[in-house]
Amino acid sequence: YVTCGNNYLADFARNYNKNISIIPSTVDTSHYIPLDKNKHEQVRIGWVGSHTTIKHFELITDVFVQLQKKYSDKVKFVVIGDENYTNKKLNLKGKKWDNDKEVELFNSFDIGVMPLPNDEWTKGKCGMKGLLYMSVGIPAVMSCVGMNKDIINHGINGFLPKGHQQWLDVLSNLIEDSELREKIGKEGRKTVEEKYSKE
């Protein structure tokens, strides 16, 4: 018997075994909760991951640089997971991951991003990073790849930008509109509670 995290993995496994269940990644929604957001002077665009996946964050560095030029001190980029990471273009130094403070770390963002390439490996990913952003009530902006397309209803509970210009437009709209951030964040939380909660 095989359990798979998404349809893409299940389709592969069916070549070898017909006894399959799809059980998506789940979030403990009693632990991952929205906290009172600190009112930052800057809109914080955050990414969480390790040194092995930082290349995904860097896929849209050009978009981030344009946003920095456009909004100057109004926007701040945050990378959590690899304290040795630096990005001079974005005036950014990575922060260390802390399991004991993970909920606070996710809540420290105003927008969560999950850029990915479209390849065999990412098609097999199960969207956990995006689900965790959504679980704490921040808008998730995720590449239109694999499981992300099942999780996100574009413009309703998150965003699935395709290409440089859409990434720029979506993030610009979210930076400029705090009510939009709140609305999308609430819908994201609702989606996790209804479809991806451990409960």
N, C-alpha and C positions, 0 to 999 in steps of 0.2 A: 504494500500500500504506500502511496506517495502523497505527501501534502506539499502544496506549492503556494508561494506568496502572491502569484498573479497569473493571468491567463497565458502570458508569453512562456513562462516556465512550465505551465501545465501542458501547453501544446507540444513542447519539446518532450516532456516526460511520457506523454501518451504514445510515443513511438516505442516505448519499452514496457509500459504498464497501463492498463485501462482503469485500474482502481485508484482514482485520484480525487482529492478534495482541494479546493482553493481556500486557504485561510490567510487573509491579508494581514499585514503588519498591524498590530494593535497598540493603543496608547492607554496607559492607566490615567483616565480622566479625573480620578480623585486626587492624583498626585500632580499631574501637569494641568495647572489651572491658570487662568488669567489673574494676574496680580494688579494692584493699582499701579498704573504706569507712571513712572517718574516723568514729569514734564521737562523734557530736555529742551535746551535752546536749539539743538540740532536734531534733524530727523536722522535716526540711526538705521542704516541699512546693514543687516547682519547676515553672516554665513557661519555655519558650524561644520567642522569636518577635521580631517587629519592631514598630515603632511603628504599622504599618498593621494589625496583627492583635491588638494589646493589648486591643482591645474584646472579643475572645473570652475572654481571661483574666477580664475584668471581668463577664462574663455571670453568674458565680456568686459575685460579691463578697459577697452576703448569706450564702452558705454559709461562706465564709472567715471572715467576721466572727463568725458563730456558733461556729466552731471555735476562734477566738482567745479568745472569751469562755469557752468550755468548758474549754480546755486551757491558757490563759494562756501562760506562758513555755515550756511544753513543745513548742510548735509555732512554726515560723518559715516565712514565705513568701518565696520568691526568684523574681525575674523577671530573666532574662538576655536581652539583645538591644538594649534601649533604655536607655542610661544616664541619659537625661533624664526617665524615667518616675518619678512618685511616686504613692503611694497612702496618704493620711493615715490612712484607716480601718484599714489593715493595718500602719501604721508601716513602710512599704516604700519603698525607693528602688531603681530598676533598676540592673543591672550591665551593663557593656559586654561585647559579644560579642568573643571572641578566638579566631580560627581555630586558632592554635597550641596552644590549651589546651582545645579543644572536648570532648575525651574526659574530661578532668578536670572540666570544668564539668558535664557530664551526670552524672558519677559523684558530684558533690557533693550531689545530691538523694537523699532517701530515698523520695520518691514523685514521679512525674511526672504532671502533669495536662494534658488537652487538651480543654477545653470548647469546643463549637462550636454555632452556631445550625443549624437544619435548613432549608437553602435550596439553591438550584441550585448556587451556587458551592462550598459545603462538600460537597455530594454528589459533586462532581468531584475533591475532594482525595484524595490517595493515602496518607494516614496516616503520612507520614515522621516527624513529631515523635514519635508514639507508638512507631514502630519503633526510633527512636534511644534512647528511654527503655528499651525492652525489651532492646535490644542490650547495654546496660551492666548489666543485671540488676536494674533497679529496677521496681517495679510501675507500670504505666501505667493511668491512670484517664481514659477517653476518652468523649466524648459518643456516644450510640448513633446515629450518623449515617454514611451512606455506607460507604466502604471500611473504616471502623473495625469495622463489624459482621462483615466477612470476616476481619479480623486477630485480633480478640479473641473468645475463648470465655469468657463472663462467669463470673468466680469461679475460673477455671482458670489462665489465663495473663495475666489483666488484668481490668479491670472496665468495664462499659458502663452507668453509672447513667442512669436516666431521671427527670428532675425533681429539684427541690430536696431532698426528703427522702432520696432514694436517694444523691445526692451526699454528703449529710451523713452518712448511715449508713456508706457505703463508706469515706469518708475517716476517720471516727471509728474504725472497725475496724482500718484500717491504722495509724493513729497509735498505737493501744493495743497492737498485736500485732506485735512485731518478727519473730517466726517466720513470720507470715503474709506480711509484706513480703518476707522472704527466699524463701519458697516460691513466691510469685507471680512474683517477679523471676527466679528460675531457670527457671520454665516459659516466661516471656516470652523469655528469651535462647534457650531451646531452639527456640521457634517461629521466631524470626528465623533461627537457624542452618539450620533445616530448610526454610523456605519463602521467606525474603526475603534470604538472603545473596548477595552478589556471586558467590560461588563457584558 
